[in-house]
Amino acid sequence: METKYCERTVALLHEAWREFGEKAAIGTSFQGAGLVIMDLARREGLGFPIFTIDTGLLFPETLELCRRLEVYLGRKIEVLRPDLTVEQQAEQFGEALWARDPDFCCTLRKVVPLQAKLRELECWITGLRRDQSETRSRTEEREYYELEPGRVVVKLNPMAMWPREAVWDYLRRHGVPYNPLHDQGYRSIGCMPCTRKVGEGESERAGRWTGFNKTECGIHTFMRRVEADR
């Protein structure tokens, strides 16, 4: 099933490599679509740097997957970390900030480290897909965002058109390592306190931030989208 989607994604990755080289990087939280991107880049010989954000609150299975992927891909994955440890954050802002103000917690632990990383890049490659949620349903394959005044970053979403079924068809067909929590009912996996299993008929991201009017951690919403010719 996934074969018909691969050609377009591979073409987008080659275009990004020709245009940006190592100034384009794959950012991943090890969801299924990101794993497909990394594997396609490996198979095509495209040396995009890869980075992830370790919030200090990730599942042990997620951390172990990072190590497994480094062996599988044959390369290091850069790990970004917040300025504050979880303990330091609790000292400054109180225990379990995620349970009281998840937006602020996500800003400290995800958005700020990403902002610093994007200042080094010209193109950020993501695994966003349109069918993940309503908020992502209008995702374009290539978008432009203002990181700061006068500084625009290309956001490449080469998996935008892939349905979930095609992603998992690819991963299983090619034996790509994935998070075993997916086999236990978790469909979108983030930080431990803010992630639960998804029930029958719920959307892919329904298991994130239960009890809050929140569907995004902020890394995909903190920048202002601009037109291509800006």
PELINLIN-V685581 format. One record per backbone hydrogen bond with DSSP energy under -1.0 kcal/mol. NH is the residue of the N-H (numbers start at 1). CO is the residue of the C=O. Records with the same first field share a line. If there is no record, write none. Layout:
NH->CO + CO
This chain:
5->2
6->2
9->5
10->6
11->7
12->8
13->9
14->10
15->11
16->12
17->13
18->14
19->15
20->16
21->17
23->20
24->21
25->123
26->49
27->125
28->51
35->31
36->32
37->33
38->34
39->35
40->36
41->37
42->38
43->39
44->40
45->42
46->41
51->26
52->78
54->80
63->59
64->60
65->61
66->62
67->63
68->64
69->65
70->66
71->67
72->68
73->69
74->70
75->70
78->50
80->52
89->85
90->86
91->87
92->88
93->89
94->90
99->96
100->97
101->97
105->101
106->102
107->103
108->104
109->105
110->106
111->106
112->107
114->110
115->111
116->112
117->113
118->114
119->115
120->117
121->118
122->23
123->23
124->154
125->25
126->156
130->160
132->129
137->134
139->136
143->155
145->153
146->224
147->151
148->151
151->148
153->145
154->122
155->143
156->124
157->141
160->157
162->159
167->163
168->164
169->165
170->166
171->167
172->168
173->169
174->170
176->171
182->179
183->180
184->181
186->181
192->57
195->192
196->207
198->185
202->199
206->203
208->205
209->194
212->209
214->212
221->218
222->218
226->144
230->227
